[in-house]
Amino acid sequence: MIKIDQLRKKYGKMEALKGLSLEIGKGTVFGFVGPNGAGKSTTMSILATLLEPTSGSAYVGGYEVTRHPREVRKLIGYMPDFFGVYDNLTAEEYLDFYGANYDIPPQERRQIIPQLLELVNLSHKRDAYVDSLSRGMKQRLGLARCLVHNPEVLILDEPASGLDPRARIELREILKELRDMGKTIIISSHILPELAEMCDVIGIIEEGNLIAFGRVDEIYAKMQEKRVLRIRLLDRLEEAVIQLKQQPSVSGVTREGNWLVAGFAGDDVQQVELLQTLTHAGFPVAAFNEAEGDLEEIFLEITKGVGS
Ligand SMILES: Nc1ncnc2c1ncn2[C@@H]1O[C@H](COP(=O)(O)OP(=O)(O)OP(=O)(O)O)[C@@H](O)[C@H]1O
């Protein structure tokens, strides 16, 4: 659905994109991760036909963005990271205004707008002025705005930034609904775990280069292989080290005071079995838990070099 090929963008001497290439299939939720200034907004603006690349090409639904901007605009809904101010418009008027911009006839708009407000949980704010809405509500209204012409692709630039946890959950639920409707979604953030929950595929961009690209389920499968267990014993630590080293799922046992730290390649059932083995052998286990995996580190490790 989306193809980016050797995309470069220079702002004066500054090269914001240095030959970015990637492909996103139809119906995929793609998470675009990178620190501030990495080039996410630049890439998204090019896809949204608002910015010309210096060289390279980008396609949406088979249309090259610089050669067929009109066709591309019909296919996409774009939500920038900043909103303008709309002093005198209510939520409903705001959507109506954008619907009219897309030449949707008034009668059709009267049908679509209540549905959109319902989708983004803003039916009760239909007559509220846009400026009076909370940040989370404005984000949801912005999302409704990109949907007025029922686009196949959504390009959302940092939609979760500045939202409180509850507003983030609401946004995530709406994105799930949109994914179920078969939309292809590109969503950016500088926080990987935030995106991993709602995306199928993730790409990491740094200083205008794509440094990693991969499926989220593959990353989680890799995380399973790299689990770390922390076990606290009241006594008999050296004996327990020997016992643990005999288990095929355990590797690299080290001792930190009363704690044993062990690499573990197994599922939850095998983890329970390991605990049972220790307690049946009479070891005084006071604590048995799993250390949090570093998603970012594992992701980079398994997808290193992609795009370079
Ligand atoms: N209009 C512009 N003129 C000059 N430089 C720009 C312009 N827009 C962006 N840049 C620079 O290009 C680089 C990439 O910026 P971009 O906004 O694409 O990054 P980003 O990953 O979206 O970051 P953020 O999360 O901060 O939006 C940055 O160094 C930025 O300062």
The ligand as an ORCA input file, in Angstrom:
! r2SCAN-3c Opt
* xyz 0 1
  N      11.181     23.314      7.668
  C      12.374     22.924      8.114
  N      13.476     23.665      7.890
  C      14.692     23.279      8.316
  N      14.925     22.135      9.000
  C      13.869     21.367      9.265
  C      12.546     21.714      8.838
  N      11.694     20.734      9.244
  C      12.452     19.829      9.899
  N      13.750     20.196      9.909
  C      14.869     19.430     10.491
  O      14.880     18.146      9.916
  C      15.170     17.138     10.876
  C      14.058     16.103     10.910
  O      12.899     16.719     11.434
  P      11.494     15.977     11.601
  O      10.521     16.989     12.110
  O      11.167     15.263     10.348
  O      11.848     14.922     12.722
  P      10.861     14.067     13.663
  O      11.459     12.723     13.745
  O       9.484     14.170     13.180
  O      11.009     14.784     15.034
  P       9.862     15.344     16.008
  O       9.425     14.179     16.795
  O      10.628     16.350     16.834
  O       8.815     15.949     15.135
  C      15.388     17.883     12.180
  O      16.752     18.077     12.397
  C      14.679     19.193     11.975
  O      15.281     20.203     12.740
*
